[in-house]
Amino acid sequence: FLTAKAAHARESGVTLVLGENTWVRGTVRCPVDVTTVLGNLLDNAIEAARERGHDPAEVEVELVEAGRDLHVAVADTGAGVAAGRAEEIFGEGVTTHADGAVPGGRGMGLALARQVARQHGGDVTLADPGGRRTPDNPTGGAVFVATLIDVLDEGDTGWADPI
């Protein structure tokens, strides 16, 4: 899945980087739900990095296993999320893109990602709205974090359903 997303990112002039702390040994038990959350976060980050025209246009994803839970962080080099929109952006039909929401189109990804994560007892949050470079956020873009509870088979050494 990440290989396909990296190819999509390259086509958009964006580099997808796997974070250095990534570690998922277990088998994904809910691949549709995990790819729905991860895919929407990555698609948004790739578009944000591409729109800004920042060099380098980059998205970093980090996946960490904690027992049967999966923690995902996605950071981009985009313009960030405007102040005061941290919760609003999770509403259906809300978009941060200049062309606005399109019925049945834009503005569904974050709402869907959050809904799926919450169905698993987790959440999707905006950890850093970005818009400025800091030591904790050297890319300057937004950082989203997702937690998906009980979506991994803990300690499985097989790679039957790699992310």
C-alpha positions in Angstrom: 0.0 0.0 0.0 2.8 2.4 0.9 4.6 1.6 -2.3 1.6 2.6 -4.3 1.2 5.8 -2.3 4.9 6.6 -2.9 4.4 6.2 -6.6 1.3 8.4 -6.5 3.3 11.0 -4.5 6.2 10.9 -7.1 3.7 11.5 -9.9 2.7 14.7 -8.0 6.3 15.8 -7.5 6.2 14.8 -3.8 8.5 12.5 -2.0 7.0 10.0 0.5 9.4 9.2 3.4 8.9 6.4 5.9 9.7 7.7 9.4 12.7 6.3 11.2 10.7 5.1 14.2 8.3 3.0 12.0 7.8 -0.5 13.4 4.8 -2.7 12.7 5.5 -6.4 13.1 1.9 -7.6 13.6 -0.5 -8.5 10.8 -3.2 -6.0 10.0 -6.6 -7.5 11.1 -8.7 -4.7 9.5 -6.9 -3.8 6.2 -9.8 -1.9 4.7 -10.2 0.3 7.8 -6.4 0.8 8.2 -6.0 1.7 4.5 -9.0 4.1 4.6 -7.5 6.1 7.5 -3.9 5.9 6.3 -4.8 6.6 2.6 -6.9 9.6 3.4 -4.2 11.1 5.6 -1.6 10.5 3.0 -3.7 11.8 0.1 -4.4 15.0 2.0 -0.7 15.4 2.9 0.5 14.8 -0.6 -1.9 17.3 -2.0 -0.9 19.9 0.6 2.8 19.4 -0.1 2.2 19.6 -3.9 0.0 22.8 -3.6 2.5 24.7 -1.6 5.3 24.2 -4.2 7.7 23.9 -1.4 11.1 22.4 -2.1 11.4 19.7 -1.0 7.7 18.8 -1.4 7.7 15.9 1.1 5.4 13.8 3.2 6.6 11.7 6.1 4.6 8.8 7.5 5.4 6.9 10.7 3.6 3.8 11.8 4.1 2.3 15.2 2.7 -0.8 16.7 1.7 -0.8 20.4 0.4 -4.2 21.2 -2.7 -4.6 19.0 -3.0 -0.9 18.4 -1.6 1.1 15.5 -0.4 4.7 15.8 0.1 6.7 12.6 1.7 10.1 12.2 1.6 12.0 8.8 3.5 15.3 8.3 3.8 17.3 5.2 5.7 20.4 3.9 2.4 22.2 3.0 1.1 25.5 4.2 -0.5 24.0 7.4 -4.0 24.4 8.7 -5.3 28.0 9.4 -5.7 29.0 13.0 -9.0 28.2 14.5 -9.8 25.4 12.0 -8.4 22.4 13.9 -11.8 20.8 14.6 -13.7 22.3 11.6 -11.6 20.5 9.1 -13.0 17.1 10.3 -16.5 18.1 9.2 -18.0 16.5 6.1 -17.6 18.7 3.1 -15.0 20.9 4.7 -11.8 21.4 2.7 -8.7 23.6 3.1 -8.0 23.6 -0.6 -8.5 26.8 -2.6 -11.0 25.3 -5.0 -13.4 24.6 -2.2 -15.6 21.6 -1.5 -17.2 19.7 -4.3 -20.4 17.8 -3.6 -19.4 14.1 -3.4 -15.8 15.1 -3.8 -13.5 17.1 -1.6 -14.0 17.5 2.1 -14.7 13.9 2.9 -11.3 12.4 3.7 -10.6 13.7 7.2 -14.3 13.1 8.2 -14.2 9.5 7.0 -10.7 8.9 8.5 -11.9 10.1 11.9 -15.1 8.2 11.7 -13.3 4.9 10.9 -10.7 5.5 13.6 -13.4 6.2 16.2 -15.3 3.0 15.2 -12.1 1.3 16.5 -12.0 3.2 19.7 -9.3 5.5 18.4 -9.2 9.0 16.8 -7.6 11.2 14.2 -6.4 14.5 15.4 -4.4 17.5 14.2 -1.3 17.3 16.3 0.3 20.4 14.9 -1.4 22.9 12.5 1.9 23.8 11.0 2.3 26.9 9.0 5.7 27.7 10.6 8.9 25.8 11.1 9.9 24.9 14.7 12.4 22.4 16.2 9.5 20.0 16.8 8.0 20.6 13.3 11.0 21.3 10.9 8.8 20.8 7.8 6.4 23.6 8.7 3.4 21.7 7.5 0.5 20.1 9.3 1.0 16.9 11.4 -2.0 14.5 11.8 -2.0 11.6 14.2 -4.3 8.6 14.0 -4.8 5.9 16.6 -6.5 2.7 15.6 -7.3 0.4 18.5 -7.2 -3.4 18.2 -6.4 -3.6 14.5 -3.3 -5.7 14.6 -2.6 -9.3 15.5 0.0 -8.7 18.2 3.4 -10.3 17.7 2.6 -12.1 14.5 5.9 -12.5 12.7 4.3 -13.0 9.3 3.9 -10.3 6.7 0.7 -11.6 5.1 -1.1 -8.2 5.2 1.7 -5.6 5.2 0.7 -2.0 5.3 
